[in-house]
Amino acid sequence: MSFQGRKKTFMPLLLATLFSLSGAGPVFAQNAYITNQTSNNVSVIDTVTNTVVTTIPVGAAPFGVAVSPSGRNVYVANIHSNTVSVIDTATNTVISTINVGVQPLGVAITPDGTKVYVANDGAASVSVINTTTNSVSSTITLGSPGNPNPVGVAVSPDGSTVYVSSGTPQATNGVSVIATATDTVTATINIGVNANPFGVAFTPDGRTAYVARHNFGDVAVIDPTMNLMVGTIQAGFGTWGLAVSPDGTRLYATNREGMSVSVIDTATNTVIGSVASLFPLVYRSPPTAVSSMSAPTQAT
């Protein structure tokens, strides 16, 4: 079942960790970029004042969003337009619109900022965007439309591998492993029948990857050296979005139906806490990206 069919029953939640810059020299103010799916725009929030500073029109039903390592550009997947909008963070305007596959959802950028990978839920494919030209350089086919439905995407910290979560109801769900050097699928990781996976995240050292299994209310633990699921972590009802803390010690998993966020110790892969969240926020909260390329403020 594609996202088009699933969206009537839930609105996914993705988490993004806010990175702060510290140390000698200037401290850069940060802006958060939040997609508003029903109003076809992106809200820009000043994270210092927690106020909306501007709203940027993009395509129809914006969803996935990712910021380039330099902080200069933000890439937004527009589900109903089958496009990706490229936002210049210096001017907060769309500088390019890129045609991709049907119903793009997840977006991830390589650590060197040269490529953007977009999971096309309705096309069973992944579009690869060259950030120099802001054009699609290749399309990776994962199957036939509707089988599977790629949704979540993450790039390994060393930039060598992309994990794409996808599944088909009543069938074996998996993670496609893509080699960035060749943009080809090199392996598929089985994570269970009817798991309905979405969120994907790597630890900063790249030794562990996690995939949210929505239908099972848990998180699959993957060993990237073997491309094998080595365990699961029971999280909560309807596990969906994932985010790893910058130091890699914590994994945060949102549980949509459970109205909570599970806090997981990555050293032991056990839940050490749970944070309650209001249902409307968990149900409707959109993806977020953060840029630190706005005007610098002097450190004190």
C-alpha positions in Angstrom: 0.0 0.0 0.0 1.5 3.4 -1.0 1.6 6.4 1.2 -1.4 7.8 -0.8 -3.5 5.0 0.7 -1.9 5.0 4.1 -2.1 8.8 4.8 -5.8 8.6 5.8 -4.9 6.5 8.8 -1.9 8.3 10.1 0.4 11.2 9.5 4.0 10.2 10.1 6.4 11.8 12.6 10.1 12.2 11.9 12.6 13.6 14.4 15.6 15.7 13.7 18.3 16.5 16.3 19.2 20.2 16.6 23.0 20.7 16.4 24.6 23.6 18.2 27.9 25.1 17.3 30.3 25.9 20.2 33.9 26.7 20.8 36.1 29.5 19.7 35.0 32.0 17.0 31.5 33.2 16.1 28.4 31.2 17.0 25.9 30.9 14.1 22.2 31.4 14.7 20.2 28.4 13.6 16.9 28.2 11.6 14.6 25.2 11.7 12.8 24.3 8.5 9.5 22.6 9.0 7.3 21.2 6.2 3.6 22.0 6.4 1.9 19.3 4.3 -1.6 20.7 4.1 -0.6 24.3 3.3 2.2 23.5 0.8 4.9 25.5 2.4 7.9 25.4 4.8 8.0 27.4 8.0 11.4 28.8 9.0 11.8 29.1 12.8 14.6 31.1 14.5 15.7 28.6 17.2 17.0 31.4 19.4 13.7 33.2 19.7 11.5 30.3 18.8 9.5 32.4 16.4 8.6 31.9 12.7 10.6 34.3 10.7 9.2 33.5 7.2 7.2 31.0 5.3 8.4 29.6 2.0 6.0 28.3 -0.7 7.1 24.9 -2.2 5.3 22.1 -4.0 2.2 20.2 -3.1 2.2 18.2 0.2 5.8 18.8 1.3 7.1 16.1 3.6 10.7 14.9 3.8 13.3 17.6 4.4 17.1 17.6 4.8 19.8 20.3 5.1 23.1 20.2 3.2 26.3 19.7 5.4 27.3 23.3 4.6 23.9 24.6 5.7 23.5 26.5 2.5 20.6 24.5 1.0 17.6 22.7 2.2 16.0 19.9 0.1 12.2 19.3 0.4 10.3 16.4 -1.0 6.8 17.3 -2.3 4.6 14.2 -2.3 1.9 15.3 -4.7 4.1 17.3 -7.1 6.6 14.5 -7.5 9.3 17.1 -7.0 12.1 18.3 -4.7 12.3 22.0 -3.9 15.8 23.4 -3.2 15.8 26.3 -0.7 18.7 28.8 -0.5 19.1 29.4 3.3 20.7 32.8 2.8 17.6 34.2 1.1 15.0 31.6 2.2 13.8 31.2 -1.4 13.3 28.3 -3.7 16.2 28.4 -6.2 15.4 25.1 -8.0 12.6 22.5 -8.5 13.7 19.0 -9.4 11.4 16.4 -10.9 11.8 13.0 -9.2 9.7 9.9 -8.9 6.1 9.4 -7.8 5.3 10.4 -4.2 8.7 11.3 -2.9 9.0 10.9 0.9 12.3 10.4 2.6 15.3 12.6 1.8 19.0 12.2 2.9 22.2 13.9 1.9 25.7 12.4 1.7 28.2 13.8 4.3 30.2 15.5 1.5 27.1 17.2 0.2 27.4 16.0 -3.4 24.4 13.7 -3.6 20.8 13.7 -2.3 18.9 10.4 -2.1 15.1 10.6 -2.4 12.8 7.6 -1.6 9.9 7.5 -4.1 7.1 5.7 -2.4 4.8 5.4 -5.4 7.5 4.5 -7.9 9.4 1.8 -6.0 12.6 3.8 -6.7 15.2 6.1 -5.3 16.2 9.3 -7.2 19.8 10.4 -6.9 20.3 14.2 -7.2 23.6 15.8 -8.1 23.8 18.9 -5.9 26.2 20.7 -8.2 23.6 20.8 -11.0 20.5 20.2 -8.9 19.4 17.5 -11.3 18.7 13.8 -11.1 21.8 11.9 -12.1 20.4 8.4 -11.7 17.3 6.5 -10.7 17.6 3.3 -8.7 14.8 0.8 -9.2 13.8 -1.3 -6.2 10.9 -3.1 -7.8 7.6 -2.3 -9.5 5.3 0.5 -8.4 3.5 -0.6 -5.2 6.0 -3.4 -4.5 7.9 -2.3 -2.5 7.0 1.1 -1.1 10.3 2.9 -0.2 9.8 5.6 2.5 12.7 6.2 4.9 16.3 6.9 3.9 19.6 7.4 5.7 23.2 7.7 4.6 26.0 6.1 6.6 28.4 8.5 8.4 31.2 7.6 6.0 29.0 8.2 3.0 29.6 4.8 1.4 26.1 3.4 2.0 22.5 4.4 1.8 19.8 2.5 3.7 16.2 2.7 2.3 13.3 1.2 4.3 10.4 -0.2 2.4 7.6 -2.7 2.7 4.5 -4.2 1.2 1.6 -5.3 3.4 1.6 -9.0 4.1 5.0 -9.4 2.5 8.5 -9.5 3.7 9.7 -5.9 4.5 13.2 -4.9 4.1 16.0 -2.3 3.8 17.6 -1.8 0.5 21.4 -1.3 0.8 22.8 1.1 -1.9 26.5 1.7 -2.6 27.0 5.4 -3.2 30.0 4.7 -5.4 27.9 3.0 -8.0 24.4 3.9 -7.0 23.3 0.3 -7.2 21.6 -2.0 -4.7 24.1 -4.4 -3.2 22.0 -6.1 -0.6 18.5 -6.3 1.0 18.0 -6.7 4.7 15.0 -8.7 5.8 13.3 -7.1 8.8 10.1 -9.1 9.0 6.7 -9.7 7.3 4.3 -6.8 7.5 6.7 -4.7 9.6 5.7 -1.4 7.9 9.1 0.2 8.4 9.8 3.9 8.2 12.4 5.8 10.1 16.1 4.9 9.5 19.1 6.1 11.5 22.8 5.4 11.9 24.9 6.0 15.0 27.7 8.6 14.4 30.4 5.9 14.3 28.4 3.9 11.7 28.6 0.7 13.7 24.9 0.4 14.2 21.8 1.2 12.2 18.2 1.3 13.4 14.9 0.9 11.6 11.5 1.7 13.1 9.0 -1.2 12.6 5.6 0.6 12.9 3.4 -2.5 13.0 5.4 -4.2 15.6 6.0 -1.2 17.9 9.7 -1.8 18.0 13.1 -0.9 16.5 15.2 -3.3 14.4 18.9 -3.2 15.2 21.1 -3.7 12.2 24.8 -4.5 12.0 26.0 -2.6 8.9 29.1 -4.8 8.6 27.0 -7.8 7.8 23.8 -6.0 6.6 21.9 -8.2 9.0 19.2 -7.5 11.6 20.8 -8.6 14.9 18.0 -7.7 17.4 15.0 -5.6 18.2 14.1 -3.1 20.8 10.5 -2.9 22.1 9.6 0.8 22.0 5.9 1.6 22.0 2.6 1.4 20.0 3.2 2.5 16.4 7.0 3.2 16.4 7.7 5.6 13.5 10.4 8.3 13.6 14.0 7.9 14.7 16.8 10.2 15.7 20.2 9.6 17.2 21.8 12.1 19.6 24.9 13.9 18.3 27.1 12.0 20.7 25.5 8.7 19.7 24.5 7.6 23.2 20.8 7.9 22.8 18.2 6.9 20.2 14.8 8.6 20.2 11.8 6.7 18.8 8.4 8.3 18.3 5.4 6.1 19.0 2.4 7.5 17.1 -0.4 5.5 18.6 1.3 5.2 21.9 1.5 9.0 22.2 5.1 8.9 23.5 8.8 9.1 22.6 11.0 6.2 23.8 14.5 7.0 24.9 17.0 4.2 24.1 20.5 3.7 25.4 22.5 2.7 22.3 25.2 1.0 24.4 22.8 -1.6 25.7 20.0 -1.1 23.2 17.4 -0.9 25.9 14.7 1.6 26.7 15.7 3.8 29.6 12.8 6.2 29.6 9.6 7.4 27.9 8.3 10.9 27.3 4.6 11.4 27.0 3.4 13.6 24.1 0.0 15.0 23.3 -1.7 13.0 20.5 -2.2 15.9 18.1 1.5 16.7 18.2 2.6 13.1 17.7 0.0 12.6 15.0 0.6 15.7 13.0 4.1 16.9 13.7 6.1 17.3 10.4 9.6 16.6 9.5 12.2 19.2 10.4 15.7 20.2 9.3 18.1 22.8 10.8 20.5 25.1 9.1 23.3 27.1 10.8 24.0 29.4 7.8 22.1 32.5 9.0 24.0 35.6 10.1 26.5 34.9 12.8 26.3 36.3 16.2 29.3 37.1 18.3 30.1 34.5 21.0 30.2 35.8 24.6 
